[in-house]
Amino acid sequence: MLNLSIVLEDSARKIPDATAVVFGDMRLPYSMIDTVASQVANLLVARGIGKGDKVALACPNVPYFPFVYFGILKAGAAVVPLNVLLQSREIAYHLDDSDAKALFCFEGTPELPLGERGKAGFEAAKGCEHFFVLPATPLATESAYGESIWAALGAMAGEFETVQTSPDDTAVVLYTSGTTGQPKGAELSHQNMLMNAMVSDKMFPGSEERDTYLGVLPLFHSFGQTVVMNAGFLRGATVVLMPRFEPGEALSLMASENVTFFAGVPTMYWGMLTKIHADGVEAPRSLRIAVAGGASSPVEVLKDFERTFGIGILEGYGLSETAPVASFNHADRPTKPGTIGTPIWGVEMKLIDGDWKTIEGEGPGEIAIRGHNVMKGYYGRPEATEEAIRDGWFRTGDIATRDADGYYAIIDRAKDMIIRGGFNVYPRELEEVLMTQEAVSLAAVVGVPHESHGEEIKAYVILVPGATITEDELIAWSRENMAAYKYPRLIEFRDSLPMTATGKILKRELR
């Protein structure tokens, strides 16, 4: 018997009155989160949903997320978290592809009409039978879109005996963003998810006081789910939920709630630092641990953060398929800025070539991962699973080097690599160099089609406020600082860059 819901249940038993979640003016204790999750489990069972079924959840970072997530797990079903930016056609695809029996959907806001999209997606899906609305107004029992969760929970008991699941039963189906073809559902077991939360918790030393986590990474994404919510609940910490990242608001929440633990993607760190320098905002002093993942942090951002906040950023690496954490700059060993550290406890990494052959020494090569964190496979896709996993090793599609101490450094996504005139060019390396130019605040480099070279190198650049540099001047500067085959021939200044809901720069939209 092993069920991921233990991370909530155990803390609810030990510290029932301690605050588990802060959202706006709401402070919800562990006992209440656990009680509502039990009601959700009772509701699912009453509707004929149980062990082995899939239940979808489309919800931003609001208290409904843990209520429903842990309720689904208690019932022995698997959670299918959906990106809140999906359109109705995409929601229908995910419901059909995962064989979801029910959808819990947040009503949304005028800016994010999730309820409307969810309802349309639910109606277009073939096998999904139940639609529950998570109303934007707390405790509202009616919704224009269908049955309100509060009306449905009205008659449900607040106790529930968690269904016995085995370590290898599916706990979560996480959809990969589908940059190549249709999104695929990575099937993660209770053991995958629980071990990853436990190892993540152990990696970051605790303090005398209870920790406070800022939960701004989307919980529907594996990074926020495992490292913030699941590891936070396991630790008995308080998780301050923030539905949308806004640098000023994040900084003021850190200060007012005495946040000790922050996990974010590099663009979030960049946004906070830009805000501090532009508006003279005070950097919060409560922060003990800062963790980055999701993409490689520019070294300039790492240096600036340490100067400004007085602590370093610990960089790690992982994927939805690895639950997600695979390697880290561990707090108890020397950290190497610009690297993704070494494999976490119980996990192995190696570099391979296109034919799965092991590459010795520095590489570069593609990262392959084996251990307790590797998914069972892609749901309903045996061919894709066979392509990705061999002898327990999962191939990531990320190209890296490895130094003599075993620290890995990501060069780039295999698919982001630019081939210009026969030379391999890694965009990330050029972005790092561009960001050392004092006028440049953020850069994204992509390959664009070119008649004779195959691809030409183009940089999209956000300038530091008030900076004066022309495109031609920046191209000339690049030519002096980069090899002739590498420097960007095309530069376009932008006020902002397209990003995913998780804050990664969307390169495919720039191409």
VEXKESE-259524 format. One record per residue: x, y, z of N, C-alpha, C in turn. Coordinates in pm, whole numbers, plus 50000, padded with zeros to 5 digits. Layout:
BEGIN
XYZXYZXYZ
...
END
This chain:
BEGIN
500864988050000500005000050000500895012550000
500685021149902501395033849897500505043449821
500165054749883499325064549815499905078449839
500065085849730500675099149737499935108549832
498635105749858497865114649947498415114750090
499335105450120499935105050254500665118050288
501145125350185501875137850215500955147950282
499665147450248498685156050315498185149650444
497825136850436497185130250552498085129950675
499355127350653500285126350765500435139850837
500535150650759500645163950822499335167950889
498195163750829496895166850890496735159751024
497355147951038497305140951167498245147551268
499455150851222500475156051314500255170551356
499905179151257499745193451287498425198551228
497285193251279495995196351217495685211251208
496125218951310495735233151314496735242351245
497875236851202498875245351134498345249550997
498705261750955498245266750826498935259350712
498115253250625498665246150509498715255350388
497645263150371497525271450251497105285550286
497795295250226497385309250237496975313750098
495785319850086495365325149957494595337949984
495185349249947494565362049980494395363050131
493165365350176492895366450320492635352950385
492535342450302492215329150356493445322350412
493275316250530494325307950588493695294650624
494075284250551493385271350566494305261250634
493825255450747494665245750818494715232250747
495715224250783495865210850724494605202450741
493975203350861492795195050886491685198050786
491525210850748490455214550656490745209650514
491995211050468492345206250333492045191250326
492425184150431492245169550433490755165850435
489955173350511488505170650520487825172750385
488115183950320487485186550190487955176250088
489245172350093489745161950001488985148750024
488695145650150487915133550180486505134450124
485915146650131484575148550073484615146349921
485675151449857485825149649712485935134649679
486705127249761486845112749740485475105849753
484715109749855483355104049873482455107049754
482575119249702481775123249585482125114549464
483415112449440483835104349325483305090149336
483445084349456482965070649477481445069949455
480735080349505479275080749488478895081349340
479765087249257479475088149114480075076449035
480525066249107481005054249038482435055248987
483215064649043484605066148999485525060949109
486495052749072487365047049175488705043049121
489265032449179490625028149152490885026249002
491965032648956492355030948816491695040548719
490635047648763489995057448673490855070148666
490635077948560491355090648545490365102048566
490825112448639489985124148662490815136648630
490265145148541490995157148499490705168948591
491715177748603491595189548690492185201448616
491315211348585491775223648518491585235048616
492695239248678492555248648789493855256148812
493795269448828495025276848861495415274749007
496405282249055496875280549193495935287249292
494845280349320493875284649422493605272349509
492965274049628492815262549720492085250449661
491255252649558490595241049497491605230549450
492775235249406493715225649347494075214449446
494605217649567494895206549660493645199049706
492495206049723491265199049764490985187449667
490975190649538490565180949437491675170849407
492905175749397494055167149367494135155549466
494115159049596494255148549697492975140249712
491825146249680490575138549682490585127449577
491075131049457491175121049349492105109649391
493255113149450494225103049493493655094049602
492955100049698492355092149807491395081549751
490675085349644489695076249583490375065149503
491705065849492492425055549417492505058449268
491955070049228491985073849086493285081449057
493515084548928494715091848889494315105948846
495145115748882494865129748848495455132848710
494645139548627495155144548499495095159848505
496185166448547496155181048560496255187348421
495395197148393495405203648261495925217948272
496715221748172497205235448164496005244948154
495975255448233494795264148236494675272948111
495695272948025495625281047903495085273247783
494735260347803494245252247690492915257847638
492745256947506491465260547444490545248247449
489245250447422488285239347439488625227147353
489095229447228489465218247141490585209947206
491545216947269492675210047334492215202847461
491285208847533490745202247654490065189147613
489275189447506488605177347458489645166647423
490725170847356491775161247319492365154547443
492675162447546493275156847668492305147447741
491025151147745490035142647813489915129247740
489855129847607489745117447527491015109147538
492155115747523493425108447520493705101347653
493285107547764493585101747896492455092547946
491355091647869490185083947913489615089348045
489645102448062489145108348188487635106048201
487235102148324485805099848352485115112548400
485905121948455485305134148510486285145648491
485735157948490486555170148483486105179748591
487045183848675486825194748771487425207148706
486595217448685487075228948608486785242048681
487805250248696487655263448757486815272248665
485935280448726485025288848649485775299248566
486905303748621487705313248545487305327648569
487865336348486487675350848498487435356148357
487005368748345486845374248209488135373148126
489305374748188490575373648114490885359048080
490405349848165490715335648143489415327748154
488645327148044487315320748052487395305548055
488005300548161488275286148170486985277948179
485985283048253484735275648269484065273048134
484025283648053483415282847920484175272747832
485505273847832486315264647751486205250347801
486215248947934486145235647994484825228747961
483745236347970482405230947941482335226347795
482815234847704482795231347561483695219147535
484835218647599485755207447583485135194447635
484485195547752483825183947814482735178647721
481945187947662480835183647576481335177147448
482535181247403483085175447279483795162147304
484135159447430484875147047460483895135247462
484375123747417483465112347400483125105147531
484145102047613483855093147725483755099747862
483895113047868483915119747999482475121848046
482155116848167480755116548209480355127548307
481315132548386480945141848493481725154948481
480995166148500481605179448493481285186948622
482315190248697482115197548823482755211448810
482005221648845482525235348836483105239548970
484295245648963484915251349083484645266449076
483615271349148483165285149127484205295549172
484245306749098485185317449131484785324049264
483475324249294483015329649422483095318649527
483835320749637483985310049737482625304849784
482515291549790481345284649843480055286349763
480125292449643478905294149561478365280349521
477055278249539476495264949509475905264349369
475935275749297475385275449161476375281449063
476355276148941477235281448837476525280248703
476745289948616476145289748482476645277748401
477795272248441478415261848357478025247548395
477355245948509476975232348549477005230648699
477185218348743477095214948885478265220848965
477965228849066479015234549150479535223849245
480845223949266481445214249358480815215349497
480465227749538479935229349675478555223049689
477745223949581476435217249585476655202149589
477615197349510477865182949502478435177449634
479215185649706479835180849830478915181949950
477785189149932476875191850045476575179950134
476275168550072475855156850152477005147350182
478225151250143479345141650157480025142350294
480355130550346481045129950476482475135050462
483015140150572484375145550573485425135250614
484985122550628485975111950655485955102350536
487115096550508487195087150396488385078150420
488175065150401489315056050415490005054850280
491225060150274491955060750147492065046950083
491775046549955491835033949880493275029049876
493445016049896494785010249895495285009449751
496345016849724496955016149591498355010549608
498865004249503500214998749514501215008749457
502505007449492503505017349449503505019749298
503175009349220503245010749075501935015349011
500875017049090499625022349033499845036848989
499115040948887499285054548835498655064648930
499425075048964498925085849050498555098148968
499395101248869499225113548792499575110648646
498805116648554499175116348412499485130748373
500765133548349501195147248318501425148448168
500735157848105500905159447961502105168247930
502935163247836504095171147793503585181447695
504265192747688503725204247615503525201747466
504085190747415503775187547276504415196847176
505695200547199506385209047101506615200946975
506645187546990506765178946872505495170646864
504605174246770503375166546753502395168446867
501485158846883500425159946985500995157647125
500435164647227500895162147364500685147447404
501645142247481501565128347529501465128647681
500735118947737500555118347881501595109447947
502485115348027503465107448101502785101548224
502805088148233502125081348343503075079548460
502775086348570503655085948687502975078548801
503735069548864503165061148969503205068449104
502495062749202502555068149339503995068249387
504755057849354506145057349398506985068149330
506815070049197507535080749126507335094149198
506065097549222505735110749276506115112249423
505885101649502506195102449644507695102949669
508445094449599509915094649615510485108149575
509925113849467510465126549421510195137749522
509005137449584508705147349688509615145249809
509845132649847510685129749964512135133849942
512655130449822514045134049793514175149249781
513185155949721513225170649711513215176849850
512385171449938512305176650074513635175050147
514265163250132515535160350200516685169050149
516605172950022517695180549961517845194450020
516735199950068516785213650119516705213350270
517775217450338517795216350483516635224050548
516045218050650514945224550722515495235050819
514595242750878515035252650977514275250051106
514615257651210513925256051339512435259251323
512155270451254510745274251235510155266551117
508805266551110508165260450993508445269050870
508655262250758508945269550634507665274850569
507845285750493506755291150412507195291250267
506425284350181506745283250039505875293049961
506445299449860505615307349769505245298449650
503955295549635503495286549529502995294349410
503925298549324503535306049204503795298049077
504665287949084504805278748970503465271648955
502945270348833501635263848819501625249848881
500615247048961500525233849025500155222948924
499605226948807499295216748707500565211648641
501685218348666502965214548607503765206948711
504595197448667505255188548763506165195748862
506845206548820507785213648907507035219449029
505945226849003505175232549114504515221849199
504035211349131503305200649200504205193149299
505375188949251506255180749334507065189049433
507745199349383508735206549465508075216349561
506915221849521506245231649607505105225249686
504065220149618502905215149692503195202049766
503645191749694503815178749759504945178749862
506105184549825507215185049922506875194650036
506165205450004505765215050108504815208750210
503805201450161502865194650251503565183750331
504465176350265505225165950333506005171950451
506555183850429507355190650531506485197250638
505175198450611504315205450706504505220450698
504865225250579505095239550558503785246550525
503845259750520502715267750472502985271050326
501995268750239502165271950097501285284050063
501935294950024501225307249987500945306449837
499665305649800499315303649660499185316949586
499725317149465499675329049380499305324449239
498115328149188497655322749060498455327548939
498925340148942499685344948828500925352148876
502045349348812503275355948855503285370448810
503505379148907503685393348879504815397448973
505945402648919507145404449003506915412649129
506215424149116506005432749233505185425849340
504135418949296503245411949390503985400449458
504805393249380505575382149438506505387449547
507165398649521508095404249619507345408949744
506165414949726505465419749845504875408049925
504445397249858503985385349931505135378850007
506325378449944507495372850013507755380350142
507655393650135507925401850252506835400350357
505545401150315504455401150413504245387450477
504545376550403504315363150456505605356550508
506705364150506508005358650548508325345450477
508275345950344508525334050264509985329750279
510195316850307511565311650325512035303450206
511085298850122511435289650013510745294349886
511555296749783510975300849655511525291949545
510625286449463511025278849345510425285849224
511265288049123510765295049005511555291448881
511095296448768511845294848643512675307548624
513725306948541514635318348528513955331648495
512895331348412512255344148377511585350648500
511195342748600510625348548723511705355948802
512875349648813513995356248882514385369048809
514435367948676514765379748595513745390948619
512445387348623511385397248644511495404148780
511785396448886511905402449020513115411749029
514225407348972515445415648975515245428648896
514595427548781514315439448698513465449348778
512465444148849511555452448930512335459349044
513175451649112513955457149224514855468549175
515545466249063516475476449014515765488548955
514625486148889513915497148823513185505948924
512565499649026511715507349120512345509249257
513575504249274514205505649405513485498149515
512775487249478512075479149578513115471849664
512785470049790513675462849884513605447749854
514735440949852514705426349835514315419949968
513315410749968512905404350094514075396950159
514135397250290515275391450362514965377850425
513705373550414513325360950482513765348550405
514055350150275514315338750188515565330950232
515395317650251516525308950287516985300750168
515995296650087516305287549976515625292449850
516405293349743515875297149612516275286349513
515285281149443515495269749354515045273549214
515825269849113515425272548975515465259848892
514555259048798514505247948703513645252248587
513295242648502512425245748389513165250248266
514295257048285515165261348176516465265548243
517525267148166518795271048227518775285848263
519275289148383519315303148425520535309948363
520335321648301521495329148253522435332248370
523725330548348524705332648456524615346848511
524295356748425524165370648472523045371848577
521955364348556520825364548651521255358248784
522005347148776522485340448898523355349948982
524265357048915525175366148987524395377649050
523485383348971522695394749018521835390849138
521245378749133520375374349242521165372949372
522345366949361523165364949482523575378349542
523925387849456524285401449504523085407949572
521905406249513520725413849558520045407349679
519945394049680519195386949785520105381149894
521415380549865522335375249966522355360049975
521635353149884521735338449879521825334349732
522405322749708522525318049570521275310549527
521125309049396520035300949342520575286849321
519865276749371520245262849348519545258149221
520325254649119519715250548993519575235448985
518445231248931518215216948912517665214348774
517345201748751516895197848618515945186048630
514945186248543514025174948541513025176548429
512165166648414511145166948309509865160748366
508745163548299507485157248341507675142148352
508445136448259508635121848254509475116548372
510125125748447510945121248561510435127048694
509155130448697508385132948821508705145148909
509365155748877510225158448762511705158548797
512105159248926513505162648956514455151048925
515545153948851516525143648817517915147048871
518275159948866519595163848919519495177448985
520485180549069520425192949145521795197349192
521925210349212523075215749285522705214449433
523205204149498522765200949634523305211249734
522475214249834522855224449932524075220350014
524335207150027525445202650113526745200150035
526785203949907528025202749829528285215849758
529505217349704529765229849631528775231149515
528245243149495527365245149381528205250849267
527815247449147528515252849030527485260348945
527495273748954526525281648878526615278448730
525435277648667525415274448525525345259548497
525425251248604525255236848585523945232348648
523535220048615522325214348677522715204648788
523995205448832524435197448945524635182748911
524375174449010524605160048998523285152849023
523175140048982521905132948999521455132749146
520125133049167519585132249303519725117849354
519495116149482519615102949546518755092749472
519365081149443518605070149381518425071249231
519105081149170518945083249026520325083248959
520395077248839521635077448761521415085748634
522505092148589522455099148461523675095448378
523525095648246524685093748159524445101348029
525495102247947525365108647816525355097747710
524475099247611524395089247504524405096247368
524685088247262524575093647127523215089647069
523015092746940521735089946877521355075246874
522355066246889522075051846888522085045647028
521915053947130521865049347270523235045047322
524305047147245525625043047295526115053147396
526705047947506527205056647613528395064947566
528365077847600529485086647569530275088947697
531565085447693532415087447812532945101747812
533485105847928534155118847934533175130447931
533635141547874532885154147884531655154947795
531645147347686530535148947592530875159747490
529915166447428528485166447461527775153547420
526615151547483525765140347449524365142947503
523455133847468522075135247516521975128947655
521305135747747521145130447882520155118747881
520565107747947519645096547972519575094648123
518395090748172518145090248317517535076748353
517985071148466517395058748516517215059948667
516095054948719515895055448865514435055148903
514185057749031512815056949085511895067749029
512485077648960511685088948911511175087248768
511645076948696511275075548555509855070048542
509055076748459507645073248439507455058648395
506205053948407505865040548358505895040348205
505535051648145505495052547999504505063247958
504325064947828503325074347778501995067047769
500955072847830499655066247840499105062847701
498845049847681498235045247556499125046547433
500445048147455501335049847340502565040847352
502385027847329503505018647346504705021647256
504445026647132505585029347041506415040947094
505715051747135506445063447186507215059747312
506645051047395507325046647518508585038947483
508455030147383509595021947344510745030447287
510365041247217511365050347162512105057847273
511375060747381511935069447486512635061747597
512245049047621512795041647735513405028547687
514665026147727515315013447693516095008647815
515854996147857516514990347976516384999648097
515225006048110515015014848224515565028948206
516355031148101516915044548075515945052747993
515725065148033514845074347960515715084647887
515505086247756516285096247684515525109447680
516225120247712515545132947743515405142647627
516285141347525516265151447420517055163847456
517715163847572518525175247613520005172047595
520745181347536522165179447510522955186147624
523935178847679524685184147792526145179947784
526955186547868528335182047891528435178148038
529535171448074529725167048213531185169548249
531405176048364532805179148402533405167648483
534655169548522535395158948591534745155148726
534015164548788533365161748916531965155848899
531555153448774530245147348751529095157148746
529395170348737528335180348724527945181648577
526655181548553526165182648415525805197248385
525995201248260525585214548216524825213148086
523605218248083522785217247962523315226947858
523535221947738523905230947629522625236047565
521705226947533520445231147474519535219147452
518275222347417517385211847370517925207147236
517905194047213518365188947084517625195746970
516305198446992515525204046882515705219146865
516305225946964516535240446950517865243446880
518685233046864519985235146801519795240746660
520645250446624520585256546491521745250746410
521465246846286522565242346199522735253046090
523785260946104524025271946011525255268645926
525025266945797526145264045707526945251945752
526235241845807526925229545848527485229945989
527465241746053527975242646192526815241346290
527025233846400526025233146507526155245446596
525055252546615525055264446701524005262446810
524435263946935523505262347048523015276047095
521725278947077521195292247109521515296847251
521495287447347521665291547485523015298247508
524035293147442525375298947457525375313647411
524695316347299524645329947245523815339047336
522735333547392521905341447484522725345847605
523555336547655524425339847770525355351447736
525965350947616526905361547577526165374747559
525025374447489524245386847467523895393647598
523565385447701523145391347829524285397547908
525515395847860526615402947927526745417247872
526055420447761526055434047705525155442547796
525675454047846524905460847953523545466047908
523325467747776522025472747729520975461647722
521435449047727520515437747705519985432447839
518655431547848518045426247970517705411447955
517155407547838516805393447815516925390747665
517375378647631517545375147490517045361147462
516505359247342516105345847296516595344347153
517345333747128517965331646997517305319546928
516955321446801516345310446724516985309846585
516755298546518517185297146379516005300046288
516235308246184515175310946086515655305845950
514735301445865515155295445736515995305045652
517005299545583517885307645499518255299545375
518235306145258518435298945132519755291545124
520865298545151522155291845130522715285245256
522455291045374523025285345498522135274745562
520925272745509519995263645576519225271045684
519975276345784519335284545887520205296845914
519545307745945520275319745989519945322146136
520835329046205520685331046350520025344446377
518935344046452518195356246485518035357446636
518245369446688518075371846831516925381646854
516035377846945514995386846994515485392147128
515445405447144516095411547261515155421247332
515095420047464514445430447547515575438847605
515505451947583516565460847632516305464947776
517365468747845517265474647979516535487947962
515565491348052514835504048037515825515848022
515585524047921516425536047902517695533547823
517975520947786519215518047712519085522947568
520195528247514520185532547374521245524647299
520795515247218521695507847131520875504047009
521445504646891520685501146772520915486446739
520065481146651520235467246608521625465346547
522035474746462523335473546395524495473646494
524375482146596525435482846698525535469746775
524365463746803524375451246880524925439746793
524615440046663525175429846573526705431246568
527175443646559528625446046554529295441446683
528635444046796529175439646926529235424246931
528175417946879528125403346879529255397446793
529515403946680530555399046589531915399246659
532115409146746533385409946818533485399746932
532335395046979532325386547098531985371947072
531695368546947531325354746915532005350446785
532165337346770532765331946648531965336146525
532655336946411532035341946288530795334046247
530795320846271529635312946227528485313646327
528745319946444527755319546551526935332446570
527575344046545526905356146593525595358746517
524585364646585523295367146518523425377746409
522955374446287522955384146176521705392846183
520675387646253519395394746260519055397346407
518675409646437518265412746574516965420546569
516035416546657514765423746665514505427446811
514275440346836513975444646973512485442447001
512205437647121510825435047162510615440647303
509345443847336509025448047473508805435947562
508385424747500508155412547578508365400647485
508485388847544508655376547466507505366947497
507065359147399505975349647428506445338847525
505625336047626506015325847726504895316047749
505265304047792504275294147832503715298047968
502675290748011502095293448143503125291148253
504145283048225505155280348328506335289948318
506255299848226507305309948221508495306448134
508355295948049509435293047955509205301147827
510285305947768510165313647644509755304047531
508715308047457508185299547349508975301947221
510005294147201510845296147083510095293546954
509165283846956508505280346829507685292146777
507195300946867506445312646821507355323346764
508635322846802509585332846751510155328746615
510095315646588510655311146459509785315746344
END
